[in-house]
Amino acid sequence: MTTLTLNEKLLSVLLAVTQRRALAISEVSIGFTHDWMKVVRTYFYDLPSEFTTEIGLKRNERCIRAIESFEIPTEWLEAEHETLDQFTFQY
């Protein structure tokens, strides 16, 4: 298992992917797409690899599954940027 210390960039990527997941799920309900997981995976893998690698995310099944099912805690969203390092993300 990999544990990453939260920072502003990591939180931004997790937010982007979880927001894309919410949109993809809505798109399934209106018939725009049939597979929200495929949409989310494509979105994640389309992010620049040097950016995701820089923050510690990997392009493997364990990492993408953790991100797909992750719900960002309210405490993370309410924390000051300089205190984000008290939280961790695991995959």
Secondary structure, 3 states (H helix, E strand, C coil): CCEEECCHHHHHHHHHHHHHHHHHHHHHHCCCCCCHHHHHHHHHHHCCHHHHHHCCCCCCHHHHHHHHHCCCCHHHHHCCHHHHHHCEEEC
